[in-house]
Amino acid sequence: DTEVTQTPKHLVMGMTNKKSLKCEQHMGHRAMYWYKQKAKKPPELMFVYSYEKLSINESVPSRFSPECPNSSLLNLHLHALQPEDSALYLCASSQAPVESLVKTQYFGPGTRLLVL
Amino acid sequence: LAKTTQPISMDSYEGQEVNITCSHNNIATNDYITWYQQFPSQGPRFIIQGYKTKVTNEVASLFIPADRKSSTLSLPRVSLSDTAVYYCLVGGAGRRALTFGSGTRLQVQP
């Protein structure tokens, strides 16, 4: 199974809402990632977890709160978002921890987020 | 961070070979070169990775000259389904390996 799943596929939320994005992989990977992608732009790294510990935070605003409850799950909690946060949010995983050689990243299909 | 430069877009026809070049002048000794393909509204998909010379798999070849300051992704006999954005990443460990360049938008015509 080389699949990374993400739920929901689409999400519309108001600026006062609290919502969560979920990501799951069952490949035994020890690194998991959140990326943000705006239309016609490349994915931008947000957070990296290695061995369920936050390893990299790319100075992401605190209205985005990541969580890694176990080695298979990655959440992104959203609160008080702005319309400019509307984007495709991608989750990925890779076998080795990010501190060693990063080989193949497996990406999920993404969650399309619209903030009104 | 290893900065990469790719053509913004390329056009091709079905059945042709397509070569996409990525420049990475400040590549480090421990850096690998990785290419991903992305279709609209989908996550990127790994295509190929290499360190030097030539790497080939069932979908593509990757050519890396001796100085490693550039690399070329070669797609043999493209089809309409190869229409996508192709990203070159350069890095080994840490955030160096996780930074996407601007990508090349390949359009394959019938």
gemmi code that builds the backbone of each chain (N, CA, C; Angstrom):
import gemmi

chains = {
    "A": [
        ("ASP", (0.856, -1.190, 0.000), (0.000, 0.000, 0.000), (0.896, 1.246, 0.000)),
        ("THR", (0.881, 1.972, -1.104), (1.713, 3.172, -1.223), (0.835, 4.406, -1.259)),
        ("GLU", (-0.227, 4.389, -0.495), (-1.189, 5.461, -0.578), (-1.176, 6.335, 0.676)),
        ("VAL", (-1.270, 7.637, 0.418), (-1.486, 8.611, 1.475), (-2.899, 9.156, 1.277)),
        ("THR", (-3.709, 9.040, 2.295), (-5.092, 9.513, 2.171), (-5.266, 10.810, 2.959)),
        ("GLN", (-6.126, 11.660, 2.422), (-6.414, 12.927, 3.069), (-7.915, 13.144, 3.108)),
        ("THR", (-8.401, 13.631, 4.227), (-9.804, 13.998, 4.353), (-9.929, 15.340, 5.058)),
        ("PRO", (-10.927, 16.132, 4.698), (-11.834, 15.920, 3.571), (-11.170, 16.298, 2.249)),
        ("LYS", (-11.824, 16.019, 1.147), (-11.309, 16.423, -0.163), (-11.508, 17.911, -0.386)),
        ("HIS", (-12.635, 18.409, 0.104), (-12.957, 19.827, -0.029), (-13.432, 20.337, 1.322)),
        ("LEU", (-13.142, 21.599, 1.605), (-13.580, 22.197, 2.858), (-13.814, 23.680, 2.641)),
        ("VAL", (-15.009, 24.119, 3.067), (-15.326, 25.539, 3.047), (-15.536, 25.958, 4.493)),
        ("MET", (-14.872, 27.008, 4.905), (-15.003, 27.447, 6.294), (-14.995, 28.966, 6.381)),
        ("GLY", (-15.668, 29.447, 7.406), (-15.650, 30.863, 7.680), (-14.444, 31.230, 8.527)),
        ("MET", (-14.196, 32.500, 8.629), (-12.988, 32.964, 9.324), (-13.037, 32.711, 10.822)),
        ("THR", (-14.230, 32.423, 11.363), (-14.313, 32.162, 12.801), (-14.391, 30.668, 13.119)),
        ("ASN", (-14.415, 29.859, 12.098), (-14.572, 28.416, 12.312), (-13.280, 27.767, 12.793)),
        ("LYS", (-13.457, 26.587, 13.388), (-12.335, 25.698, 13.668), (-12.576, 24.402, 12.926)),
        ("LYS", (-11.585, 23.970, 12.171), (-11.691, 22.727, 11.422), (-10.348, 22.010, 11.474)),
        ("SER", (-10.360, 20.748, 11.047), (-9.119, 19.965, 11.006), (-9.007, 19.207, 9.697)),
        ("LEU", (-7.796, 19.164, 9.199), (-7.479, 18.315, 8.040), (-6.761, 17.069, 8.560)),
        ("LYS", (-7.088, 15.939, 7.918), (-6.494, 14.684, 8.372), (-5.715, 14.019, 7.251)),
        ("CYS", (-4.660, 13.343, 7.651), (-3.785, 12.645, 6.705), (-3.392, 11.317, 7.336)),
        ("GLU", (-3.364, 10.267, 6.514), (-3.043, 8.940, 7.038), (-2.190, 8.178, 6.039)),
        ("GLN", (-1.199, 7.464, 6.560), (-0.388, 6.568, 5.728), (-0.092, 5.308, 6.513)),
        ("HIS", (-0.043, 4.186, 5.791), (0.225, 2.902, 6.423), (1.420, 2.230, 5.776)),
        ("MET", (2.412, 3.053, 5.409), (3.614, 2.526, 4.785), (4.762, 2.404, 5.786)),
        ("GLY", (4.497, 2.729, 7.046), (5.558, 2.675, 8.040), (6.552, 3.811, 7.925)),
        ("HIS", (6.156, 4.871, 7.238), (7.056, 6.008, 7.053), (7.233, 6.784, 8.351)),
        ("ARG", (8.444, 7.305, 8.556), (8.749, 7.985, 9.805), (8.776, 9.492, 9.669)),
        ("ALA", (8.588, 10.005, 8.477), (8.514, 11.450, 8.258), (7.197, 11.773, 7.575)),
        ("MET", (6.544, 12.828, 8.047), (5.292, 13.275, 7.432), (5.331, 14.790, 7.301)),
        ("TYR", (4.667, 15.265, 6.246), (4.820, 16.668, 5.855), (3.467, 17.302, 5.553)),
        ("TRP", (3.387, 18.602, 5.811), (2.287, 19.421, 5.296), (2.872, 20.466, 4.356)),
        ("TYR", (2.229, 20.571, 3.177), (2.549, 21.600, 2.201), (1.285, 22.398, 1.899)),
        ("LYS", (1.490, 23.637, 1.494), (0.406, 24.494, 1.012), (0.705, 24.836, -0.438)),
        ("GLN", (-0.318, 24.769, -1.287), (-0.117, 25.079, -2.688), (-1.208, 26.008, -3.186)),
        ("LYS", (-0.806, 27.192, -3.612), (-1.725, 28.123, -4.249), (-1.776, 27.806, -5.741)),
        ("ALA", (-2.826, 28.298, -6.371), (-3.037, 28.004, -7.797), (-1.844, 28.436, -8.651)),
        ("LYS", (-1.402, 27.544, -9.503), (-0.310, 27.777, -10.455), (1.023, 28.105, -9.776)),
        ("LYS", (1.161, 27.694, -8.519), (2.403, 27.866, -7.785), (2.900, 26.515, -7.307)),
        ("PRO", (4.192, 26.403, -6.988), (4.684, 25.117, -6.457), (4.246, 24.905, -5.017)),
        ("PRO", (4.256, 23.669, -4.570), (3.970, 23.415, -3.144), (5.001, 24.105, -2.255)),
        ("GLU", (4.524, 24.646, -1.139), (5.400, 25.290, -0.162), (5.354, 24.502, 1.140)),
        ("LEU", (6.519, 24.158, 1.644), (6.602, 23.391, 2.874), (6.073, 24.210, 4.054)),
        ("MET", (5.272, 23.535, 4.896), (4.764, 24.179, 6.110), (5.402, 23.539, 7.352)),
        ("PHE", (5.181, 22.245, 7.504), (5.635, 21.523, 8.700), (6.204, 20.165, 8.300)),
        ("VAL", (7.145, 19.700, 9.138), (7.685, 18.354, 8.990), (7.708, 17.690, 10.353)),
        ("TYR", (7.238, 16.457, 10.393), (7.351, 15.631, 11.588), (8.291, 14.472, 11.285)),
        ("SER", (9.230, 14.246, 12.213), (10.092, 13.072, 12.149), (9.896, 12.287, 13.427)),
        ("TYR", (9.605, 11.017, 13.284), (9.343, 10.175, 14.461), (8.334, 10.845, 15.396)),
        ("GLU", (7.284, 11.373, 14.807), (6.147, 11.963, 15.523), (6.501, 13.231, 16.295)),
        ("LYS", (7.664, 13.784, 16.047), (8.039, 15.052, 16.682), (8.205, 16.130, 15.617)),
        ("LEU", (7.746, 17.329, 15.938), (7.860, 18.420, 14.988), (9.330, 18.738, 14.759)),
        ("SER", (9.742, 18.619, 13.511), (11.137, 18.806, 13.152), (11.371, 20.139, 12.453)),
        ("ILE", (10.439, 20.535, 11.608), (10.566, 21.784, 10.859), (9.226, 22.519, 10.897)),
        ("ASN", (9.277, 23.790, 11.213), (8.131, 24.696, 11.126), (8.622, 25.882, 10.309)),
        ("GLU", (8.075, 26.036, 9.113), (8.542, 27.088, 8.220), (7.885, 28.434, 8.547)),
        ("SER", (7.975, 28.802, 9.829), (7.420, 30.102, 10.270), (5.961, 30.258, 9.860)),
        ("VAL", (5.214, 29.207, 10.056), (3.800, 29.219, 9.687), (2.999, 29.933, 10.785)),
        ("PRO", (2.027, 30.771, 10.409), (1.208, 31.463, 11.430), (0.543, 30.483, 12.377)),
        ("SER", (0.334, 30.934, 13.603), (-0.187, 30.042, 14.650), (-1.628, 29.634, 14.417)),
        ("ARG", (-2.303, 30.246, 13.470), (-3.668, 29.801, 13.161), (-3.657, 28.419, 12.497)),
        ("PHE", (-2.492, 27.945, 12.105), (-2.293, 26.573, 11.639), (-1.559, 25.815, 12.751)),
        ("SER", (-2.149, 24.722, 13.213), (-1.561, 23.965, 14.309), (-1.464, 22.503, 13.922)),
        ("PRO", (-0.249, 21.995, 13.713), (-0.114, 20.596, 13.327), (-0.115, 19.682, 14.547)),
        ("GLU", (-0.454, 18.430, 14.273), (-0.457, 17.419, 15.331), (-0.153, 16.075, 14.707)),
        ("CYS", (0.665, 15.286, 15.393), (0.981, 13.943, 14.913), (0.666, 12.964, 16.035)),
        ("PRO", (-0.567, 12.456, 16.108), (-0.972, 11.600, 17.232), (-0.231, 10.265, 17.277)),
        ("ASN", (0.113, 9.734, 16.112), (0.893, 8.499, 16.056), (1.613, 8.451, 14.713)),
        ("SER", (2.332, 7.387, 14.483), (3.205, 7.347, 13.303), (2.448, 7.283, 11.985)),
        ("SER", (1.155, 7.004, 12.033), (0.375, 6.883, 10.798), (-0.489, 8.091, 10.502)),
        ("LEU", (-0.673, 8.951, 11.488), (-1.646, 10.036, 11.351), (-0.983, 11.407, 11.483)),
        ("LEU", (-1.508, 12.324, 10.704), (-1.054, 13.708, 10.777), (-2.280, 14.593, 10.624)),
        ("ASN", (-2.444, 15.523, 11.539), (-3.559, 16.455, 11.486), (-3.053, 17.874, 11.302)),
        ("LEU", (-3.912, 18.696, 10.738), (-3.636, 20.129, 10.679), (-4.879, 20.844, 11.167)),
        ("HIS", (-4.774, 21.450, 12.345), (-5.903, 22.140, 12.948), (-5.908, 23.591, 12.471)),
        ("LEU", (-7.099, 24.040, 12.085), (-7.256, 25.357, 11.483), (-8.166, 26.211, 12.351)),
        ("HIS", (-7.759, 27.433, 12.613), (-8.580, 28.320, 13.451), (-8.342, 29.761, 13.041)),
        ("ALA", (-9.451, 30.478, 12.865), (-9.375, 31.913, 12.538), (-8.560, 32.160, 11.273)),
        ("LEU", (-8.849, 31.371, 10.248), (-8.114, 31.540, 8.996), (-8.566, 32.785, 8.246)),
        ("GLN", (-7.747, 33.197, 7.310), (-8.016, 34.344, 6.463), (-8.321, 33.868, 5.043)),
        ("PRO", (-9.030, 34.666, 4.279), (-9.315, 34.255, 2.884), (-8.053, 33.920, 2.098)),
        ("GLU", (-6.939, 34.572, 2.391), (-5.701, 34.283, 1.642), (-5.112, 32.922, 1.984)),
        ("ASP", (-5.684, 32.258, 2.996), (-5.251, 30.897, 3.329), (-5.913, 29.853, 2.440)),
        ("SER", (-6.823, 30.273, 1.606), (-7.466, 29.352, 0.669), (-6.408, 28.774, -0.262)),
        ("ALA", (-6.360, 27.453, -0.338), (-5.308, 26.785, -1.118), (-5.569, 25.291, -1.110)),
        ("LEU", (-4.706, 24.560, -1.800), (-4.685, 23.092, -1.731), (-3.656, 22.712, -0.669)),
        ("TYR", (-4.087, 21.950, 0.324), (-3.174, 21.520, 1.388), (-2.814, 20.060, 1.149)),
        ("LEU", (-1.524, 19.845, 0.994), (-1.008, 18.534, 0.645), (-0.277, 17.915, 1.823)),
        ("CYS", (-0.542, 16.639, 2.027), (0.187, 15.861, 3.017), (1.109, 14.905, 2.266)),
        ("ALA", (2.261, 14.631, 2.831), (3.188, 13.687, 2.218), (3.901, 12.901, 3.311)),
        ("SER", (4.465, 11.789, 2.923), (5.270, 11.012, 3.863), (6.477, 10.447, 3.133)),
        ("SER", (7.504, 10.135, 3.898), (8.682, 9.490, 3.329), (9.266, 8.543, 4.363)),
        ("GLN", (10.044, 7.580, 3.839), (10.482, 6.478, 4.695), (11.425, 6.947, 5.797)),
        ("ALA", (12.443, 7.694, 5.405), (13.482, 8.057, 6.373), (13.101, 9.350, 7.075)),
        ("PRO", (13.596, 9.569, 8.262), (13.368, 10.860, 8.908), (14.043, 11.960, 8.106)),
        ("VAL", (13.518, 13.164, 8.228), (13.975, 14.251, 7.373), (15.438, 14.617, 7.630)),
        ("GLU", (15.960, 14.224, 8.787), (17.340, 14.576, 9.098), (18.337, 13.741, 8.305)),
        ("SER", (17.868, 12.628, 7.736), (18.730, 11.837, 6.860), (18.290, 12.048, 5.425)),
        ("LEU", (18.844, 11.312, 4.529), (18.543, 11.532, 3.118), (17.045, 11.381, 2.845)),
        ("VAL", (16.469, 12.411, 2.237), (15.056, 12.366, 1.885), (14.940, 11.692, 0.525)),
        ("LYS", (14.404, 10.519, 0.494), (14.195, 9.828, -0.776), (12.794, 10.180, -1.283)),
        ("THR", (12.072, 9.236, -1.723), (10.774, 9.493, -2.324), (9.778, 10.008, -1.298)),
        ("GLN", (9.093, 11.090, -1.656), (7.946, 11.546, -0.886), (6.686, 11.042, -1.583)),
        ("TYR", (5.781, 10.510, -0.795), (4.492, 10.076, -1.312), (3.460, 11.110, -0.872)),
        ("PHE", (2.783, 11.674, -1.857), (1.815, 12.736, -1.583), (0.391, 12.204, -1.616)),
        ("GLY", (-0.433, 12.795, -0.767), (-1.860, 12.557, -0.855), (-2.482, 13.445, -1.918)),
        ("PRO", (-3.784, 13.282, -2.161), (-4.461, 14.065, -3.198), (-4.735, 15.504, -2.788)),
        ("GLY", (-4.598, 15.792, -1.500), (-4.809, 17.152, -1.046), (-6.220, 17.430, -0.557)),
        ("THR", (-6.340, 18.491, 0.221), (-7.634, 19.043, 0.633), (-7.732, 20.443, 0.061)),
        ("ARG", (-8.762, 20.676, -0.732), (-8.999, 21.996, -1.313), (-9.755, 22.824, -0.295)),
        ("LEU", (-9.119, 23.857, 0.249), (-9.701, 24.679, 1.307), (-10.113, 26.042, 0.758)),
        ("LEU", (-11.328, 26.437, 1.091), (-11.824, 27.763, 0.737), (-12.252, 28.459, 2.023)),
        ("VAL", (-11.649, 29.608, 2.294), (-11.976, 30.381, 3.485), (-12.794, 31.606, 3.064)),
        ("LEU", (-13.991, 31.705, 3.622), (-14.876, 32.809, 3.237), (-14.867, 33.910, 4.290)),
    ],
    "B": [
        ("LEU", (19.566, 27.447, 0.525), (18.784, 26.421, -0.149), (19.240, 26.320, -1.594)),
        ("ALA", (19.172, 25.110, -2.113), (19.571, 24.899, -3.497), (18.511, 25.478, -4.419)),
        ("LYS", (18.895, 26.518, -5.154), (17.927, 27.152, -6.044), (17.963, 26.450, -7.393)),
        ("THR", (16.799, 26.180, -7.936), (16.710, 25.519, -9.235), (16.021, 26.433, -10.233)),
        ("THR", (16.396, 26.294, -11.479), (15.800, 27.066, -12.562), (15.356, 26.112, -13.651)),
        ("GLN", (14.081, 26.213, -14.019), (13.518, 25.381, -15.077), (12.782, 26.279, -16.059)),
        ("PRO", (12.584, 25.818, -17.305), (11.720, 26.581, -18.212), (10.308, 26.614, -17.653)),
        ("ILE", (9.626, 27.726, -17.861), (8.273, 27.872, -17.329), (7.313, 26.905, -18.009)),
        ("SER", (7.463, 26.753, -19.304), (6.547, 25.892, -20.043), (7.230, 25.283, -21.253)),
        ("MET", (6.674, 24.168, -21.710), (7.143, 23.504, -22.923), (5.934, 22.907, -23.627)),
        ("ASP", (6.022, 22.845, -24.944), (4.982, 22.209, -25.750), (5.594, 21.056, -26.531)),
        ("SER", (4.820, 20.003, -26.715), (5.285, 18.874, -27.485), (4.092, 18.204, -28.143)),
        ("TYR", (4.382, 17.211, -28.974), (3.344, 16.435, -29.631), (3.463, 14.982, -29.192)),
        ("GLU", (2.362, 14.303, -29.279), (2.355, 12.891, -28.914), (3.423, 12.123, -29.681)),
        ("GLY", (4.090, 11.213, -28.999), (5.085, 10.371, -29.641), (6.487, 10.942, -29.639)),
        ("GLN", (6.612, 12.231, -29.307), (7.941, 12.841, -29.296), (8.638, 12.582, -27.960)),
        ("GLU", (9.962, 12.730, -27.983), (10.737, 12.689, -26.757), (10.819, 14.119, -26.207)),
        ("VAL", (10.632, 14.252, -24.916), (10.691, 15.573, -24.290), (11.833, 15.594, -23.283)),
        ("ASN", (12.637, 16.642, -23.362), (13.731, 16.823, -22.418), (13.522, 18.121, -21.647)),
        ("ILE", (13.461, 18.030, -20.346), (13.291, 19.202, -19.486), (14.557, 19.362, -18.662)),
        ("THR", (15.160, 20.527, -18.776), (16.419, 20.773, -18.087), (16.200, 21.605, -16.835)),
        ("CYS", (16.955, 21.277, -15.808), (16.921, 22.005, -14.546), (18.340, 22.462, -14.229)),
        ("SER", (18.505, 23.737, -13.937), (19.814, 24.268, -13.554), (19.888, 24.376, -12.038)),
        ("HIS", (20.989, 23.931, -11.482), (21.176, 23.991, -10.024), (22.654, 24.225, -9.744)),
        ("ASN", (23.088, 25.473, -9.961), (24.519, 25.802, -9.893), (25.118, 25.618, -8.516)),
        ("ASN", (24.311, 25.767, -7.452), (24.881, 25.671, -6.106), (24.574, 24.330, -5.445)),
        ("ILE", (24.526, 23.293, -6.249), (24.269, 21.959, -5.703), (25.410, 21.564, -4.775)),
        ("ALA", (25.060, 20.946, -3.649), (26.058, 20.527, -2.667), (26.453, 19.075, -2.887)),
        ("THR", (27.573, 18.708, -2.299), (28.123, 17.366, -2.501), (27.138, 16.274, -2.135)),
        ("ASN", (26.364, 16.485, -1.090), (25.443, 15.446, -0.613), (24.055, 15.522, -1.237)),
        ("ASP", (23.852, 16.459, -2.134), (22.525, 16.660, -2.718), (22.200, 15.621, -3.785)),
        ("TYR", (20.966, 15.185, -3.780), (20.407, 14.372, -4.845), (19.472, 15.244, -5.685)),
        ("ILE", (19.161, 14.779, -6.865), (18.243, 15.478, -7.764), (17.009, 14.602, -7.936)),
        ("THR", (15.853, 15.188, -7.646), (14.605, 14.428, -7.674), (13.585, 15.169, -8.541)),
        ("TRP", (12.859, 14.420, -9.335), (11.824, 15.005, -10.191), (10.453, 14.451, -9.796)),
        ("TYR", (9.483, 15.365, -9.766), (8.099, 15.013, -9.491), (7.214, 15.508, -10.631)),
        ("GLN", (6.095, 14.819, -10.803), (5.081, 15.181, -11.782), (3.804, 15.525, -11.027)),
        ("GLN", (3.124, 16.569, -11.435), (1.872, 16.924, -10.780), (0.796, 17.246, -11.798)),
        ("PHE", (-0.338, 16.551, -11.660), (-1.533, 16.839, -12.447), (-2.397, 17.822, -11.669)),
        ("PRO", (-3.273, 18.554, -12.364), (-4.136, 19.526, -11.662), (-4.937, 18.873, -10.541)),
        ("SER", (-4.968, 19.554, -9.407), (-5.745, 19.120, -8.240), (-5.334, 17.744, -7.723)),
        ("GLN", (-4.082, 17.381, -7.934), (-3.546, 16.157, -7.360), (-2.224, 16.466, -6.685)),
        ("GLY", (-1.774, 15.565, -5.805), (-0.464, 15.721, -5.205), (0.636, 15.338, -6.176)),
        ("PRO", (1.832, 15.894, -6.002), (2.958, 15.498, -6.864), (3.233, 14.003, -6.748)),
        ("ARG", (3.773, 13.465, -7.849), (4.105, 12.040, -7.883), (5.566, 11.899, -8.242)),
        ("PHE", (6.289, 11.102, -7.473), (7.708, 10.877, -7.717), (7.914, 10.261, -9.092)),
        ("ILE", (8.894, 10.802, -9.842), (9.227, 10.213, -11.144), (10.560, 9.497, -11.069)),
        ("ILE", (11.601, 10.221, -10.637), (12.941, 9.653, -10.704), (13.871, 10.448, -9.808)),
        ("GLN", (14.935, 9.800, -9.348), (15.929, 10.458, -8.521), (17.313, 9.955, -8.916)),
        ("GLY", (18.288, 10.874, -8.872), (19.644, 10.472, -9.206), (20.678, 11.344, -8.526)),
        ("TYR", (21.927, 10.842, -8.551), (23.045, 11.608, -7.974), (24.037, 12.024, -9.064)),
        ("LYS", (24.370, 11.107, -9.947), (25.275, 11.454, -11.032), (25.031, 10.528, -12.224)),
        ("THR", (25.586, 10.857, -13.329), (25.518, 10.150, -14.624), (24.087, 9.971, -15.069)),
        ("LYS", (23.666, 8.717, -15.250), (22.349, 8.478, -15.834), (21.568, 7.484, -14.987)),
        ("VAL", (20.302, 7.792, -14.828), (19.378, 6.885, -14.145), (18.179, 6.681, -15.059)),
        ("THR", (17.732, 5.464, -15.156), (16.575, 5.159, -15.996), (15.614, 4.266, -15.235)),
        ("ASN", (14.336, 4.571, -15.357), (13.311, 3.661, -14.843), (12.262, 3.465, -15.925)),
        ("GLU", (11.139, 2.915, -15.561), (10.151, 2.540, -16.573), (9.440, 3.741, -17.191)),
        ("VAL", (9.557, 4.912, -16.602), (8.830, 6.064, -17.141), (9.741, 7.172, -17.669)),
        ("ALA", (10.982, 7.251, -17.194), (11.825, 8.383, -17.561), (13.299, 8.044, -17.407)),
        ("SER", (14.113, 8.944, -17.931), (15.558, 8.890, -17.710), (16.005, 10.225, -17.148)),
        ("LEU", (17.042, 10.182, -16.361), (17.600, 11.389, -15.768), (19.083, 11.429, -16.109)),
        ("PHE", (19.490, 12.512, -16.789), (20.878, 12.677, -17.194), (21.512, 13.774, -16.342)),
        ("ILE", (22.644, 13.458, -15.739), (23.338, 14.408, -14.875), (24.788, 14.483, -15.325)),
        ("PRO", (25.252, 15.665, -15.775), (26.643, 15.780, -16.215), (27.595, 15.705, -15.036)),
        ("ALA", (28.877, 15.594, -15.352), (29.882, 15.395, -14.321), (29.912, 16.524, -13.292)),
        ("ASP", (29.693, 17.768, -13.721), (29.751, 18.879, -12.758), (28.475, 18.991, -11.919)),
        ("ARG", (27.445, 18.265, -12.285), (26.166, 18.184, -11.559), (25.464, 19.531, -11.417)),
        ("LYS", (25.819, 20.517, -12.196), (25.185, 21.830, -12.074), (23.892, 21.922, -12.863)),
        ("SER", (23.534, 20.876, -13.543), (22.250, 20.821, -14.223), (21.832, 19.361, -14.328)),
        ("SER", (20.597, 19.152, -14.699), (20.123, 17.797, -14.947), (19.015, 17.868, -15.987)),
        ("THR", (18.806, 16.767, -16.686), (17.785, 16.729, -17.728), (16.879, 15.528, -17.524)),
        ("LEU", (15.606, 15.800, -17.403), (14.597, 14.750, -17.341), (14.169, 14.446, -18.764)),
        ("SER", (14.241, 13.189, -19.153), (13.863, 12.794, -20.497), (12.643, 11.882, -20.439)),
        ("LEU", (11.594, 12.284, -21.132), (10.365, 11.495, -21.222), (10.256, 10.954, -22.640)),
        ("PRO", (10.376, 9.651, -22.823), (10.325, 9.104, -24.178), (8.887, 8.986, -24.675)),
        ("ARG", (8.673, 9.347, -25.916), (7.384, 9.130, -26.570), (6.204, 9.574, -25.689)),
        ("VAL", (6.093, 10.862, -25.466), (5.051, 11.367, -24.579), (3.667, 11.144, -25.184)),
        ("SER", (2.689, 11.079, -24.281), (1.287, 10.985, -24.685), (0.530, 12.148, -24.050)),
        ("LEU", (-0.737, 12.268, -24.411), (-1.550, 13.360, -23.869), (-1.571, 13.319, -22.340)),
        ("SER", (-1.511, 12.135, -21.789), (-1.584, 11.982, -20.331), (-0.317, 12.456, -19.611)),
        ("ASP", (0.705, 12.795, -20.355), (1.924, 13.352, -19.754), (1.827, 14.856, -19.563)),
        ("THR", (0.729, 15.447, -20.002), (0.503, 16.872, -19.768), (0.391, 17.102, -18.262)),
        ("ALA", (1.312, 17.895, -17.727), (1.418, 18.061, -16.280), (2.479, 19.118, -15.991)),
        ("VAL", (2.665, 19.389, -14.706), (3.772, 20.237, -14.276), (4.869, 19.332, -13.707)),
        ("TYR", (6.104, 19.603, -14.104), (7.239, 18.798, -13.675), (8.160, 19.651, -12.814)),
        ("TYR", (8.460, 19.131, -11.624), (9.285, 19.865, -10.664), (10.616, 19.154, -10.444)),
        ("CYS", (11.649, 19.955, -10.373), (12.988, 19.479, -10.044), (13.319, 19.928, -8.622)),
        ("LEU", (13.737, 19.003, -7.781), (14.144, 19.333, -6.415), (15.591, 18.894, -6.228)),
        ("VAL", (16.337, 19.713, -5.511), (17.739, 19.389, -5.259), (17.996, 19.479, -3.767)),
        ("GLY", (18.494, 18.406, -3.198), (18.801, 18.414, -1.775), (19.086, 17.018, -1.292)),
        ("GLY", (19.555, 16.963, -0.054), (19.833, 15.665, 0.549), (18.953, 15.456, 1.753)),
        ("ALA", (19.306, 16.166, 2.811), (18.523, 16.057, 4.035), (17.941, 17.417, 4.392)),
        ("GLY", (16.912, 17.379, 5.243), (16.356, 18.625, 5.731), (15.602, 19.400, 4.676)),
        ("ARG", (15.384, 20.681, 4.961), (14.540, 21.495, 4.102), (15.131, 21.704, 2.713)),
        ("ARG", (16.421, 21.501, 2.541), (17.008, 21.612, 1.191), (16.303, 20.670, 0.212)),
        ("ALA", (15.954, 19.492, 0.718), (15.370, 18.475, -0.160), (13.876, 18.653, -0.348)),
        ("LEU", (13.302, 19.637, 0.324), (11.849, 19.769, 0.357), (11.371, 21.063, -0.306)),
        ("THR", (12.253, 21.734, -1.001), (11.909, 23.008, -1.629), (11.657, 22.800, -3.109)),
        ("PHE", (10.428, 23.056, -3.513), (10.059, 22.927, -4.922), (10.425, 24.196, -5.676)),
        ("GLY", (10.958, 24.023, -6.870), (11.165, 25.157, -7.758), (9.859, 25.527, -8.428)),
        ("SER", (9.935, 26.411, -9.387), (8.728, 26.934, -10.026), (8.081, 25.930, -10.963)),
        ("GLY", (8.812, 24.909, -11.388), (8.238, 23.858, -12.216), (8.134, 24.212, -13.677)),
        ("THR", (7.981, 23.190, -14.499), (7.804, 23.333, -15.944), (6.454, 22.753, -16.335)),
        ("ARG", (5.650, 23.585, -16.964), (4.324, 23.135, -17.399), (4.451, 22.539, -18.799)),
        ("LEU", (4.286, 21.237, -18.912), (4.389, 20.554, -20.201), (3.002, 20.347, -20.781)),
        ("GLN", (2.812, 20.799, -21.998), (1.558, 20.595, -22.720), (1.834, 19.693, -23.910)),
        ("VAL", (1.174, 18.543, -23.946), (1.327, 17.613, -25.058), (0.098, 17.720, -25.946)),
        ("GLN", (0.347, 17.966, -27.226), (-0.739, 18.114, -28.193), (-0.894, 16.833, -29.005)),
        ("PRO", (-2.097, 16.581, -29.496), (-2.301, 15.370, -30.331), (-1.618, 15.506, -31.691)),
    ],
}
model = gemmi.Model(1)
for chain_id, residues in chains.items():
    chain = gemmi.Chain(chain_id)
    for i, (resn, *xyz) in enumerate(residues, 1):
        res = gemmi.Residue()
        res.name, res.seqid = resn, gemmi.SeqId(i, " ")
        for name, pos in zip(("N", "CA", "C"), xyz):
            atom = gemmi.Atom()
            atom.name, atom.element = name, gemmi.Element(name[0])
            atom.pos, atom.b_iso = gemmi.Position(*pos), 0.0
            res.add_atom(atom)
        chain.add_residue(res)
    model.add_chain(chain)
structure = gemmi.Structure()
structure.add_model(model)
structure.setup_entities()
